[in-house]
Amino acid sequence: MSDRDPLRDALAGTADAVRPYLNPPGVEAARRTLRRRRQVRPVLAAVVSLLAALGLSTFVPGRGGPPAVDPTAPPNPTTSPPASPSASAAPSGTPSPSVTASAVNGGAQVPGSPQPKGSPRCVKRGEVWVDWVSSYDIVISARQEWEPFHHICPGETIRVFWVWYVYEPDGSQKLYDSQVFQLTYAKPSVDTGVAVEGCRGDFYVVKGGRAVRQTIPAGDRKAYGGDAVYTTLFDNPCG
Amino acid sequence: MTGHRDFAEFYGAVFHRLATSLYVHTRDLAEAQDVVQEAMVRALAHWPRIRDDQPEAWVRRTAWNLATSRWRRLRRGFELVTRGRIEETTAGPEPDRVAIVAALALLPERQRQAVILHYLEDLPVSQVAEIIGVAEGTVKSWLHRARTTLAEQLSGYRAEEADRV
């Protein structure tokens, strides 16, 4: 019996058949797009700021927050991740690890910091989007998947944390590292990271007031329930 | 400039592979190329930062996330309706050459994604699991089920071959 896998063969044949029909826009087109976005974004940001100043921010998507930071800016703790200049979806979606969550419970108004009187009402949504996760880089922003701008109101604070676990020999998971952030109007995005050593376990980004769990029992793959806005589950690499 | 040359080389090496995968997933050549190009633009914006940290993985994840984004699908549907555009506007291979694509379309979306990433892009199960955001065991289960389904759909594809994961 042949060791050839007909499924792999069929897919490889498809790739061969598709190749002549692909017509990549090219590197120059990508550079032009990026240049255009860099030119347009400050203008758009200025328009949004002007509208906000005029009291019209209620009608502007992403109101209440500053425009997304230029994605080309060097990474720093407050920069925004690749915002979608074309208003298309940022990395995510149900099948992807990035999952937006309606933050019914996550957005919390800071006591003693009510909305300024006379200012247009900024609707607190408390939504968090995980823009990017790699081995060393985690970017979390206060916005919805499709929004090019952050959305967080003055005085609003959204508590969010990431947590990474490692496996124990019995299949349970213990806390490896975590970091808690307060997303605010002044700091609507965080860029952080961790390098996990050991038997890497599950990773969560959680929004709201939950405590960071020290351990997760074996078999529990929904450690934070609906408060987890991002989950990556790993089988025990040392098991 | 070294960075520019690096990106151009990267683009040339990666675009076709990713666009092919996304085509198999979406069955839409234009859409597949759109999402890969968008991912490339974003990669270019972050190039100094990601060039040394698995840029292909970055672009792959971004492109897949774009392709599977509910918002993008809605927007895309709206564009097709408002422009009166139909999918046949982009030339593609003859249907009999891509029968596997039609068969894959019968799979649930994440099963299809797992099949493409594993069997077309040759990514290990662990990496597929990481991209999709599920446990490795889940991916293995999906791959097995997908092979069983495909065995029923494709002639010349024997049932016992469904056990190869």
Interface residues (C-beta under 8 A of the other chain):
Chain A: D5 P6 L7 R8 A10 L11 A12 G13 T14 A15 A17 V18 R19 P20 Y21 L22 N23 P24 P25 G26 V27 A29 A30 R31 T33 L34 R37 P71 T72 P74 P75 P82 S86 A87 S88 A89 A90 P91 S92 G93 T94 P95 S96 P97 S98 V99 W132 S134 S135 Y136 D137 E145 W146 R221 Y230 T231 T232 L233 F234 D235 P237
Chain B: F7 A8 Y11 G12 F15 H16 A19 T20 Y23 V24 L29 Q33 V36 Q37 E38 M40 V41 R42 L44 A45 H46 P48 R49 D53 Q54 A57 W58 R61 T62 W64 N65 L66 T68 S69 R70 W71 R72 R75 T90 A91 G92 P93 E94 R97 V98 A99 I100 V101 E109 R110 Q113 V115 I116 Y119 L120 S126 A129 E130 I131 I132 G133 V134 A135 E136 G137 T138 R147 L150 L154 G156 Y157 E161 R164
